[in-house]
């Protein structure tokens, strides 16, 4: 539970556009990124950077990268 009041994902048209892709995801918007919701431009920039760094730098493909991430997380007892 957060102590900081954050706007809803669709509070403004700009915020709605910035969070649209994550609202349809089963995991939703990560809380560590959601803290940027008061600044939709910063939120969108961080989400784009995260996508590029996480899934844009290898030739393995997203499915294999997700499988590796899940395996490493399980081995490290990271449940999130």
PyMOL Python script that loads the backbone (N, CA, C, O; Angstrom):
from pymol import cmd

cmd.read_pdbstr("""\
ATOM      1  N   UNK A   1       0.842  -1.182   0.000  1.00  0.00           N
ATOM      2  CA  UNK A   1       0.000   0.000   0.000  1.00  0.00           C
ATOM      3  C   UNK A   1       0.882   1.239   0.000  1.00  0.00           C
ATOM      4  O   UNK A   1       1.824   1.357   0.783  1.00  0.00           O
ATOM      5  N   UNK A   2       0.558   2.139  -0.881  1.00  0.00           N
ATOM      6  CA  UNK A   2       1.345   3.358  -0.998  1.00  0.00           C
ATOM      7  C   UNK A   2       0.801   4.456  -0.076  1.00  0.00           C
ATOM      8  O   UNK A   2      -0.388   4.492   0.239  1.00  0.00           O
ATOM      9  N   UNK A   3       1.676   5.322   0.333  1.00  0.00           N
ATOM     10  CA  UNK A   3       1.301   6.464   1.161  1.00  0.00           C
ATOM     11  C   UNK A   3       1.114   7.708   0.307  1.00  0.00           C
ATOM     12  O   UNK A   3       0.604   8.724   0.777  1.00  0.00           O
ATOM     13  N   UNK A   4       1.523   7.623  -0.924  1.00  0.00           N
ATOM     14  CA  UNK A   4       1.436   8.757  -1.837  1.00  0.00           C
ATOM     15  C   UNK A   4       0.191   8.600  -2.694  1.00  0.00           C
ATOM     16  O   UNK A   4      -0.012   7.563  -3.326  1.00  0.00           O
ATOM     17  N   UNK A   5      -0.631   9.621  -2.712  1.00  0.00           N
ATOM     18  CA  UNK A   5      -1.829   9.597  -3.539  1.00  0.00           C
ATOM     19  C   UNK A   5      -1.437   9.777  -4.999  1.00  0.00           C
ATOM     20  O   UNK A   5      -0.837  10.787  -5.367  1.00  0.00           O
ATOM     21  N   UNK A   6      -1.773   8.804  -5.822  1.00  0.00           N
ATOM     22  CA  UNK A   6      -1.456   8.871  -7.246  1.00  0.00           C
ATOM     23  C   UNK A   6      -2.743   9.001  -8.045  1.00  0.00           C
ATOM     24  O   UNK A   6      -3.777   8.464  -7.646  1.00  0.00           O
ATOM     25  N   UNK A   7      -2.691   9.703  -9.160  1.00  0.00           N
ATOM     26  CA  UNK A   7      -3.887   9.818  -9.982  1.00  0.00           C
ATOM     27  C   UNK A   7      -4.229   8.473 -10.628  1.00  0.00           C
ATOM     28  O   UNK A   7      -3.364   7.613 -10.793  1.00  0.00           O
ATOM     29  N   UNK A   8      -5.479   8.311 -10.984  1.00  0.00           N
ATOM     30  CA  UNK A   8      -5.909   7.105 -11.696  1.00  0.00           C
ATOM     31  C   UNK A   8      -5.230   7.075 -13.063  1.00  0.00           C
ATOM     32  O   UNK A   8      -4.822   8.111 -13.588  1.00  0.00           O
ATOM     33  N   UNK A   9      -5.116   5.880 -13.631  1.00  0.00           N
ATOM     34  CA  UNK A   9      -4.449   5.734 -14.931  1.00  0.00           C
ATOM     35  C   UNK A   9      -5.132   6.533 -16.033  1.00  0.00           C
ATOM     36  O   UNK A   9      -4.501   6.877 -17.032  1.00  0.00           O
ATOM     37  N   UNK A  10      -6.402   6.828 -15.860  1.00  0.00           N
ATOM     38  CA  UNK A  10      -7.126   7.581 -16.882  1.00  0.00           C
ATOM     39  C   UNK A  10      -7.574   8.956 -16.376  1.00  0.00           C
ATOM     40  O   UNK A  10      -8.574   9.497 -16.847  1.00  0.00           O
ATOM     41  N   UNK A  11      -6.840   9.513 -15.425  1.00  0.00           N
ATOM     42  CA  UNK A  11      -7.207  10.804 -14.830  1.00  0.00           C
ATOM     43  C   UNK A  11      -7.162  11.950 -15.829  1.00  0.00           C
ATOM     44  O   UNK A  11      -7.979  12.868 -15.752  1.00  0.00           O
ATOM     45  N   UNK A  12      -6.234  11.909 -16.751  1.00  0.00           N
ATOM     46  CA  UNK A  12      -6.133  12.926 -17.796  1.00  0.00           C
ATOM     47  C   UNK A  12      -5.927  12.215 -19.128  1.00  0.00           C
ATOM     48  O   UNK A  12      -5.479  11.068 -19.147  1.00  0.00           O
ATOM     49  N   UNK A  13      -6.243  12.872 -20.240  1.00  0.00           N
ATOM     50  CA  UNK A  13      -6.018  12.231 -21.535  1.00  0.00           C
ATOM     51  C   UNK A  13      -4.548  11.851 -21.757  1.00  0.00           C
ATOM     52  O   UNK A  13      -4.261  10.793 -22.317  1.00  0.00           O
ATOM     53  N   UNK A  14      -3.623  12.706 -21.324  1.00  0.00           N
ATOM     54  CA  UNK A  14      -2.202  12.416 -21.511  1.00  0.00           C
ATOM     55  C   UNK A  14      -1.775  11.201 -20.682  1.00  0.00           C
ATOM     56  O   UNK A  14      -1.014  10.363 -21.165  1.00  0.00           O
ATOM     57  N   UNK A  15      -2.250  11.100 -19.460  1.00  0.00           N
ATOM     58  CA  UNK A  15      -1.933   9.968 -18.598  1.00  0.00           C
ATOM     59  C   UNK A  15      -2.589   8.693 -19.127  1.00  0.00           C
ATOM     60  O   UNK A  15      -2.004   7.613 -19.053  1.00  0.00           O
ATOM     61  N   UNK A  16      -3.783   8.821 -19.649  1.00  0.00           N
ATOM     62  CA  UNK A  16      -4.472   7.668 -20.239  1.00  0.00           C
ATOM     63  C   UNK A  16      -3.670   7.107 -21.408  1.00  0.00           C
ATOM     64  O   UNK A  16      -3.534   5.891 -21.543  1.00  0.00           O
ATOM     65  N   UNK A  17      -3.141   7.987 -22.253  1.00  0.00           N
ATOM     66  CA  UNK A  17      -2.313   7.537 -23.385  1.00  0.00           C
ATOM     67  C   UNK A  17      -1.022   6.900 -22.903  1.00  0.00           C
ATOM     68  O   UNK A  17      -0.579   5.897 -23.462  1.00  0.00           O
ATOM     69  N   UNK A  18      -0.415   7.470 -21.874  1.00  0.00           N
ATOM     70  CA  UNK A  18       0.866   6.969 -21.368  1.00  0.00           C
ATOM     71  C   UNK A  18       0.729   5.589 -20.731  1.00  0.00           C
ATOM     72  O   UNK A  18       1.663   4.789 -20.795  1.00  0.00           O
ATOM     73  N   UNK A  19      -0.413   5.296 -20.119  1.00  0.00           N
ATOM     74  CA  UNK A  19      -0.578   4.023 -19.402  1.00  0.00           C
ATOM     75  C   UNK A  19      -1.396   2.997 -20.174  1.00  0.00           C
ATOM     76  O   UNK A  19      -1.606   1.887 -19.684  1.00  0.00           O
ATOM     77  N   UNK A  20      -1.856   3.337 -21.352  1.00  0.00           N
ATOM     78  CA  UNK A  20      -2.746   2.447 -22.114  1.00  0.00           C
ATOM     79  C   UNK A  20      -2.158   1.053 -22.318  1.00  0.00           C
ATOM     80  O   UNK A  20      -2.860   0.062 -22.118  1.00  0.00           O
ATOM     81  N   UNK A  21      -0.908   0.955 -22.704  1.00  0.00           N
ATOM     82  CA  UNK A  21      -0.323  -0.352 -23.003  1.00  0.00           C
ATOM     83  C   UNK A  21      -0.212  -1.226 -21.756  1.00  0.00           C
ATOM     84  O   UNK A  21      -0.334  -2.447 -21.853  1.00  0.00           O
ATOM     85  N   UNK A  22       0.012  -0.636 -20.604  1.00  0.00           N
ATOM     86  CA  UNK A  22       0.163  -1.424 -19.371  1.00  0.00           C
ATOM     87  C   UNK A  22      -1.181  -1.765 -18.740  1.00  0.00           C
ATOM     88  O   UNK A  22      -1.277  -2.753 -18.011  1.00  0.00           O
ATOM     89  N   UNK A  23      -2.205  -0.987 -18.996  1.00  0.00           N
ATOM     90  CA  UNK A  23      -3.516  -1.293 -18.417  1.00  0.00           C
ATOM     91  C   UNK A  23      -4.106  -2.554 -19.010  1.00  0.00           C
ATOM     92  O   UNK A  23      -4.893  -3.229 -18.346  1.00  0.00           O
ATOM     93  N   UNK A  24      -3.750  -2.894 -20.244  1.00  0.00           N
ATOM     94  CA  UNK A  24      -4.258  -4.109 -20.870  1.00  0.00           C
ATOM     95  C   UNK A  24      -3.395  -5.322 -20.536  1.00  0.00           C
ATOM     96  O   UNK A  24      -3.755  -6.450 -20.872  1.00  0.00           O
ATOM     97  N   UNK A  25      -2.273  -5.101 -19.884  1.00  0.00           N
ATOM     98  CA  UNK A  25      -1.375  -6.183 -19.489  1.00  0.00           C
ATOM     99  C   UNK A  25      -1.880  -6.831 -18.200  1.00  0.00           C
ATOM    100  O   UNK A  25      -2.421  -6.146 -17.331  1.00  0.00           O
ATOM    101  N   UNK A  26      -1.704  -8.155 -18.074  1.00  0.00           N
ATOM    102  CA  UNK A  26      -2.148  -8.809 -16.833  1.00  0.00           C
ATOM    103  C   UNK A  26      -1.409  -8.306 -15.592  1.00  0.00           C
ATOM    104  O   UNK A  26      -1.958  -8.347 -14.491  1.00  0.00           O
ATOM    105  N   UNK A  27      -0.179  -7.835 -15.754  1.00  0.00           N
ATOM    106  CA  UNK A  27       0.590  -7.357 -14.605  1.00  0.00           C
ATOM    107  C   UNK A  27       0.315  -5.899 -14.276  1.00  0.00           C
ATOM    108  O   UNK A  27       0.628  -5.446 -13.175  1.00  0.00           O
ATOM    109  N   UNK A  28      -0.262  -5.162 -15.210  1.00  0.00           N
ATOM    110  CA  UNK A  28      -0.549  -3.757 -14.969  1.00  0.00           C
ATOM    111  C   UNK A  28       0.712  -2.907 -14.932  1.00  0.00           C
ATOM    112  O   UNK A  28       1.780  -3.332 -15.370  1.00  0.00           O
ATOM    113  N   UNK A  29       0.571  -1.724 -14.411  1.00  0.00           N
ATOM    114  CA  UNK A  29       1.678  -0.779 -14.317  1.00  0.00           C
ATOM    115  C   UNK A  29       2.447  -1.036 -13.027  1.00  0.00           C
ATOM    116  O   UNK A  29       1.855  -1.028 -11.948  1.00  0.00           O
ATOM    117  N   UNK A  30       3.740  -1.262 -13.118  1.00  0.00           N
ATOM    118  CA  UNK A  30       4.552  -1.520 -11.930  1.00  0.00           C
ATOM    119  C   UNK A  30       4.522  -0.309 -11.002  1.00  0.00           C
ATOM    120  O   UNK A  30       4.581   0.833 -11.459  1.00  0.00           O
ATOM    121  N   UNK A  31       4.430  -0.562  -9.703  1.00  0.00           N
ATOM    122  CA  UNK A  31       4.351   0.531  -8.728  1.00  0.00           C
ATOM    123  C   UNK A  31       5.597   1.413  -8.760  1.00  0.00           C
ATOM    124  O   UNK A  31       5.512   2.625  -8.561  1.00  0.00           O
ATOM    125  N   UNK A  32       6.750   0.802  -9.010  1.00  0.00           N
ATOM    126  CA  UNK A  32       7.988   1.581  -9.033  1.00  0.00           C
ATOM    127  C   UNK A  32       7.985   2.583 -10.190  1.00  0.00           C
ATOM    128  O   UNK A  32       8.640   3.623 -10.109  1.00  0.00           O
ATOM    129  N   UNK A  33       7.258   2.280 -11.257  1.00  0.00           N
ATOM    130  CA  UNK A  33       7.127   3.203 -12.390  1.00  0.00           C
ATOM    131  C   UNK A  33       5.897   4.082 -12.204  1.00  0.00           C
ATOM    132  O   UNK A  33       5.888   5.241 -12.617  1.00  0.00           O
ATOM    133  N   UNK A  34       4.869   3.532 -11.586  1.00  0.00           N
ATOM    134  CA  UNK A  34       3.622   4.270 -11.384  1.00  0.00           C
ATOM    135  C   UNK A  34       3.781   5.539 -10.571  1.00  0.00           C
ATOM    136  O   UNK A  34       2.952   6.445 -10.660  1.00  0.00           O
ATOM    137  N   UNK A  35       4.834   5.611  -9.784  1.00  0.00           N
ATOM    138  CA  UNK A  35       5.085   6.804  -8.984  1.00  0.00           C
ATOM    139  C   UNK A  35       5.289   8.035  -9.879  1.00  0.00           C
ATOM    140  O   UNK A  35       5.175   9.169  -9.415  1.00  0.00           O
ATOM    141  N   UNK A  36       5.589   7.805 -11.151  1.00  0.00           N
ATOM    142  CA  UNK A  36       5.790   8.904 -12.101  1.00  0.00           C
ATOM    143  C   UNK A  36       4.477   9.390 -12.731  1.00  0.00           C
ATOM    144  O   UNK A  36       4.504  10.290 -13.570  1.00  0.00           O
ATOM    145  N   UNK A  37       3.348   8.826 -12.351  1.00  0.00           N
ATOM    146  CA  UNK A  37       2.077   9.217 -12.964  1.00  0.00           C
ATOM    147  C   UNK A  37       1.765  10.705 -12.882  1.00  0.00           C
ATOM    148  O   UNK A  37       1.116  11.223 -13.791  1.00  0.00           O
ATOM    149  N   UNK A  38       2.187  11.416 -11.853  1.00  0.00           N
ATOM    150  CA  UNK A  38       1.941  12.862 -11.871  1.00  0.00           C
ATOM    151  C   UNK A  38       2.657  13.590 -13.020  1.00  0.00           C
ATOM    152  O   UNK A  38       2.302  14.723 -13.346  1.00  0.00           O
ATOM    153  N   UNK A  39       3.652  12.953 -13.629  1.00  0.00           N
ATOM    154  CA  UNK A  39       4.373  13.543 -14.755  1.00  0.00           C
ATOM    155  C   UNK A  39       4.318  12.559 -15.932  1.00  0.00           C
ATOM    156  O   UNK A  39       5.247  11.772 -16.113  1.00  0.00           O
ATOM    157  N   UNK A  40       3.243  12.593 -16.734  1.00  0.00           N
ATOM    158  CA  UNK A  40       3.064  11.620 -17.811  1.00  0.00           C
ATOM    159  C   UNK A  40       4.213  11.569 -18.817  1.00  0.00           C
ATOM    160  O   UNK A  40       4.519  10.499 -19.344  1.00  0.00           O
ATOM    161  N   UNK A  41       4.853  12.703 -19.089  1.00  0.00           N
ATOM    162  CA  UNK A  41       5.986  12.686 -20.029  1.00  0.00           C
ATOM    163  C   UNK A  41       7.140  11.857 -19.482  1.00  0.00           C
ATOM    164  O   UNK A  41       7.742  11.070 -20.213  1.00  0.00           O
ATOM    165  N   UNK A  42       7.451  12.029 -18.203  1.00  0.00           N
ATOM    166  CA  UNK A  42       8.515  11.253 -17.578  1.00  0.00           C
ATOM    167  C   UNK A  42       8.123   9.778 -17.516  1.00  0.00           C
ATOM    168  O   UNK A  42       8.957   8.904 -17.751  1.00  0.00           O
ATOM    169  N   UNK A  43       6.871   9.502 -17.204  1.00  0.00           N
ATOM    170  CA  UNK A  43       6.383   8.128 -17.149  1.00  0.00           C
ATOM    171  C   UNK A  43       6.561   7.440 -18.503  1.00  0.00           C
ATOM    172  O   UNK A  43       7.078   6.325 -18.573  1.00  0.00           O
ATOM    173  N   UNK A  44       6.139   8.097 -19.561  1.00  0.00           N
ATOM    174  CA  UNK A  44       6.256   7.528 -20.903  1.00  0.00           C
ATOM    175  C   UNK A  44       7.724   7.311 -21.274  1.00  0.00           C
ATOM    176  O   UNK A  44       8.063   6.286 -21.865  1.00  0.00           O
ATOM    177  N   UNK A  45       8.586   8.250 -20.939  1.00  0.00           N
ATOM    178  CA  UNK A  45      10.013   8.131 -21.256  1.00  0.00           C
ATOM    179  C   UNK A  45      10.646   6.944 -20.522  1.00  0.00           C
ATOM    180  O   UNK A  45      11.420   6.193 -21.115  1.00  0.00           O
ATOM    181  N   UNK A  46      10.322   6.772 -19.244  1.00  0.00           N
ATOM    182  CA  UNK A  46      10.882   5.657 -18.470  1.00  0.00           C
ATOM    183  C   UNK A  46      10.351   4.329 -19.003  1.00  0.00           C
ATOM    184  O   UNK A  46      11.105   3.359 -19.092  1.00  0.00           O
ATOM    185  N   UNK A  47       9.074   4.267 -19.358  1.00  0.00           N
ATOM    186  CA  UNK A  47       8.509   3.033 -19.894  1.00  0.00           C
ATOM    187  C   UNK A  47       9.154   2.671 -21.231  1.00  0.00           C
ATOM    188  O   UNK A  47       9.434   1.499 -21.481  1.00  0.00           O
ATOM    189  N   UNK A  48       9.394   3.663 -22.091  1.00  0.00           N
ATOM    190  CA  UNK A  48      10.046   3.409 -23.372  1.00  0.00           C
ATOM    191  C   UNK A  48      11.489   2.967 -23.180  1.00  0.00           C
ATOM    192  O   UNK A  48      11.956   2.057 -23.865  1.00  0.00           O
ATOM    193  N   UNK A  49      12.197   3.602 -22.256  1.00  0.00           N
ATOM    194  CA  UNK A  49      13.579   3.212 -21.981  1.00  0.00           C
ATOM    195  C   UNK A  49      13.621   1.784 -21.431  1.00  0.00           C
ATOM    196  O   UNK A  49      14.459   0.982 -21.843  1.00  0.00           O
ATOM    197  N   UNK A  50      12.722   1.472 -20.505  1.00  0.00           N
ATOM    198  CA  UNK A  50      12.673   0.137 -19.930  1.00  0.00           C
ATOM    199  C   UNK A  50      12.418  -0.922 -21.010  1.00  0.00           C
ATOM    200  O   UNK A  50      13.058  -1.973 -21.017  1.00  0.00           O
ATOM    201  N   UNK A  51      11.500  -0.643 -21.901  1.00  0.00           N
ATOM    202  CA  UNK A  51      11.188  -1.571 -22.991  1.00  0.00           C
ATOM    203  C   UNK A  51      12.403  -1.777 -23.885  1.00  0.00           C
ATOM    204  O   UNK A  51      12.703  -2.910 -24.261  1.00  0.00           O
ATOM    205  N   UNK A  52      13.100  -0.711 -24.228  1.00  0.00           N
ATOM    206  CA  UNK A  52      14.267  -0.807 -25.101  1.00  0.00           C
ATOM    207  C   UNK A  52      15.426  -1.547 -24.434  1.00  0.00           C
ATOM    208  O   UNK A  52      16.092  -2.365 -25.067  1.00  0.00           O
ATOM    209  N   UNK A  53      15.660  -1.257 -23.160  1.00  0.00           N
ATOM    210  CA  UNK A  53      16.765  -1.906 -22.445  1.00  0.00           C
ATOM    211  C   UNK A  53      16.452  -3.370 -22.193  1.00  0.00           C
ATOM    212  O   UNK A  53      17.320  -4.229 -22.346  1.00  0.00           O
ATOM    213  N   UNK A  54      15.226  -3.654 -21.810  1.00  0.00           N
ATOM    214  CA  UNK A  54      14.863  -5.017 -21.445  1.00  0.00           C
ATOM    215  C   UNK A  54      14.727  -5.928 -22.655  1.00  0.00           C
ATOM    216  O   UNK A  54      15.205  -7.062 -22.621  1.00  0.00           O
ATOM    217  N   UNK A  55      14.093  -5.468 -23.714  1.00  0.00           N
ATOM    218  CA  UNK A  55      13.776  -6.350 -24.824  1.00  0.00           C
ATOM    219  C   UNK A  55      14.333  -5.899 -26.168  1.00  0.00           C
ATOM    220  O   UNK A  55      13.981  -6.482 -27.194  1.00  0.00           O
ATOM    221  N   UNK A  56      15.174  -4.900 -26.199  1.00  0.00           N
ATOM    222  CA  UNK A  56      15.637  -4.412 -27.479  1.00  0.00           C
ATOM    223  C   UNK A  56      17.085  -4.705 -27.800  1.00  0.00           C
ATOM    224  O   UNK A  56      17.543  -4.387 -28.897  1.00  0.00           O
ATOM    225  N   UNK A  57      17.828  -5.308 -26.866  1.00  0.00           N
ATOM    226  CA  UNK A  57      19.257  -5.422 -27.066  1.00  0.00           C
ATOM    227  C   UNK A  57      19.779  -6.783 -27.469  1.00  0.00           C
ATOM    228  O   UNK A  57      20.994  -6.963 -27.556  1.00  0.00           O
ATOM    229  N   UNK A  58      18.905  -7.756 -27.719  1.00  0.00           N
ATOM    230  CA  UNK A  58      19.434  -9.072 -28.076  1.00  0.00           C
ATOM    231  C   UNK A  58      18.661  -9.663 -29.234  1.00  0.00           C
ATOM    232  O   UNK A  58      17.613  -9.158 -29.638  1.00  0.00           O
ATOM    233  N   UNK A  59      19.201 -10.734 -29.750  1.00  0.00           N
ATOM    234  CA  UNK A  59      18.539 -11.419 -30.859  1.00  0.00           C
ATOM    235  C   UNK A  59      17.774 -12.648 -30.376  1.00  0.00           C
ATOM    236  O   UNK A  59      17.320 -13.450 -31.193  1.00  0.00           O
ATOM    237  N   UNK A  60      17.627 -12.808 -29.063  1.00  0.00           N
ATOM    238  CA  UNK A  60      16.950 -13.977 -28.508  1.00  0.00           C
ATOM    239  C   UNK A  60      15.440 -13.952 -28.737  1.00  0.00           C
ATOM    240  O   UNK A  60      14.814 -15.008 -28.832  1.00  0.00           O
ATOM    241  N   UNK A  61      14.868 -12.796 -28.823  1.00  0.00           N
ATOM    242  CA  UNK A  61      13.421 -12.677 -28.946  1.00  0.00           C
ATOM    243  C   UNK A  61      12.781 -12.538 -27.580  1.00  0.00           C
ATOM    244  O   UNK A  61      13.336 -12.965 -26.568  1.00  0.00           O
ATOM    245  N   UNK A  62      11.623 -11.944 -27.569  1.00  0.00           N
ATOM    246  CA  UNK A  62      10.961 -11.633 -26.296  1.00  0.00           C
ATOM    247  C   UNK A  62      10.617 -12.893 -25.503  1.00  0.00           C
ATOM    248  O   UNK A  62      10.785 -12.916 -24.283  1.00  0.00           O
ATOM    249  N   UNK A  63      10.139 -13.938 -26.176  1.00  0.00           N
ATOM    250  CA  UNK A  63       9.744 -15.165 -25.464  1.00  0.00           C
ATOM    251  C   UNK A  63      10.917 -15.760 -24.696  1.00  0.00           C
ATOM    252  O   UNK A  63      10.779 -16.100 -23.521  1.00  0.00           O
ATOM    253  N   UNK A  64      12.060 -15.886 -25.344  1.00  0.00           N
ATOM    254  CA  UNK A  64      13.235 -16.447 -24.670  1.00  0.00           C
ATOM    255  C   UNK A  64      13.744 -15.531 -23.561  1.00  0.00           C
ATOM    256  O   UNK A  64      14.147 -16.000 -22.497  1.00  0.00           O
ATOM    257  N   UNK A  65      13.722 -14.236 -23.811  1.00  0.00           N
ATOM    258  CA  UNK A  65      14.164 -13.293 -22.778  1.00  0.00           C
ATOM    259  C   UNK A  65      13.271 -13.374 -21.550  1.00  0.00           C
ATOM    260  O   UNK A  65      13.767 -13.342 -20.424  1.00  0.00           O
ATOM    261  N   UNK A  66      11.959 -13.479 -21.749  1.00  0.00           N
ATOM    262  CA  UNK A  66      11.030 -13.620 -20.624  1.00  0.00           C
ATOM    263  C   UNK A  66      11.282 -14.928 -19.879  1.00  0.00           C
ATOM    264  O   UNK A  66      11.223 -14.964 -18.650  1.00  0.00           O
ATOM    265  N   UNK A  67      11.560 -15.991 -20.610  1.00  0.00           N
ATOM    266  CA  UNK A  67      11.839 -17.277 -19.976  1.00  0.00           C
ATOM    267  C   UNK A  67      13.110 -17.202 -19.128  1.00  0.00           C
ATOM    268  O   UNK A  67      13.143 -17.716 -18.010  1.00  0.00           O
ATOM    269  N   UNK A  68      14.134 -16.576 -19.648  1.00  0.00           N
ATOM    270  CA  UNK A  68      15.383 -16.395 -18.888  1.00  0.00           C
ATOM    271  C   UNK A  68      15.123 -15.549 -17.646  1.00  0.00           C
ATOM    272  O   UNK A  68      15.593 -15.886 -16.559  1.00  0.00           O
ATOM    273  N   UNK A  69      14.379 -14.454 -17.795  1.00  0.00           N
ATOM    274  CA  UNK A  69      14.068 -13.579 -16.656  1.00  0.00           C
ATOM    275  C   UNK A  69      13.299 -14.337 -15.576  1.00  0.00           C
ATOM    276  O   UNK A  69      13.599 -14.207 -14.390  1.00  0.00           O
ATOM    277  N   UNK A  70      12.324 -15.115 -15.982  1.00  0.00           N
ATOM    278  CA  UNK A  70      11.534 -15.885 -15.020  1.00  0.00           C
ATOM    279  C   UNK A  70      12.385 -16.914 -14.298  1.00  0.00           C
ATOM    280  O   UNK A  70      12.253 -17.097 -13.088  1.00  0.00           O
ATOM    281  N   UNK A  71      13.258 -17.586 -15.037  1.00  0.00           N
ATOM    282  CA  UNK A  71      14.128 -18.598 -14.427  1.00  0.00           C
ATOM    283  C   UNK A  71      15.091 -17.972 -13.431  1.00  0.00           C
ATOM    284  O   UNK A  71      15.259 -18.486 -12.324  1.00  0.00           O
ATOM    285  N   UNK A  72      15.724 -16.872 -13.809  1.00  0.00           N
ATOM    286  CA  UNK A  72      16.658 -16.190 -12.909  1.00  0.00           C
ATOM    287  C   UNK A  72      15.928 -15.692 -11.672  1.00  0.00           C
ATOM    288  O   UNK A  72      16.441 -15.814 -10.560  1.00  0.00           O
ATOM    289  N   UNK A  73      14.734 -15.131 -11.851  1.00  0.00           N
ATOM    290  CA  UNK A  73      13.960 -14.653 -10.702  1.00  0.00           C
ATOM    291  C   UNK A  73      13.619 -15.796  -9.759  1.00  0.00           C
ATOM    292  O   UNK A  73      13.718 -15.647  -8.541  1.00  0.00           O
ATOM    293  N   UNK A  74      13.219 -16.935 -10.310  1.00  0.00           N
ATOM    294  CA  UNK A  74      12.884 -18.085  -9.468  1.00  0.00           C
ATOM    295  C   UNK A  74      14.118 -18.595  -8.729  1.00  0.00           C
ATOM    296  O   UNK A  74      14.036 -18.934  -7.548  1.00  0.00           O
ATOM    297  N   UNK A  75      15.242 -18.650  -9.403  1.00  0.00           N
ATOM    298  CA  UNK A  75      16.485 -19.107  -8.759  1.00  0.00           C
ATOM    299  C   UNK A  75      16.916 -18.182  -7.635  1.00  0.00           C
ATOM    300  O   UNK A  75      17.515 -18.617  -6.651  1.00  0.00           O
ATOM    301  N   UNK A  76      16.600 -16.884  -7.793  1.00  0.00           N
ATOM    302  CA  UNK A  76      16.969 -15.890  -6.766  1.00  0.00           C
ATOM    303  C   UNK A  76      15.862 -15.678  -5.736  1.00  0.00           C
ATOM    304  O   UNK A  76      15.954 -14.776  -4.904  1.00  0.00           O
ATOM    305  N   UNK A  77      14.822 -16.502  -5.788  1.00  0.00           N
ATOM    306  CA  UNK A  77      13.676 -16.383  -4.873  1.00  0.00           C
ATOM    307  C   UNK A  77      13.011 -15.008  -4.954  1.00  0.00           C
ATOM    308  O   UNK A  77      12.567 -14.468  -3.941  1.00  0.00           O
ATOM    309  N   UNK A  78      12.946 -14.451  -6.148  1.00  0.00           N
ATOM    310  CA  UNK A  78      12.263 -13.171  -6.374  1.00  0.00           C
ATOM    311  C   UNK A  78      10.839 -13.482  -6.853  1.00  0.00           C
ATOM    312  O   UNK A  78      10.652 -13.990  -7.959  1.00  0.00           O
ATOM    313  N   UNK A  79       9.863 -13.184  -6.041  1.00  0.00           N
ATOM    314  CA  UNK A  79       8.478 -13.457  -6.409  1.00  0.00           C
ATOM    315  C   UNK A  79       7.744 -12.132  -6.583  1.00  0.00           C
ATOM    316  O   UNK A  79       7.242 -11.551  -5.621  1.00  0.00           O
ATOM    317  N   UNK A  80       7.693 -11.678  -7.810  1.00  0.00           N
ATOM    318  CA  UNK A  80       6.996 -10.430  -8.134  1.00  0.00           C
ATOM    319  C   UNK A  80       6.437 -10.490  -9.516  1.00  0.00           C
ATOM    320  O   UNK A  80       5.814  -9.532  -9.973  1.00  0.00           O
TER     321      UNK A  80
END
""", "prot")
cmd.dss("prot")
cmd.show_as("cartoon", "prot")
cmd.util.cbc("prot")
cmd.orient("prot")
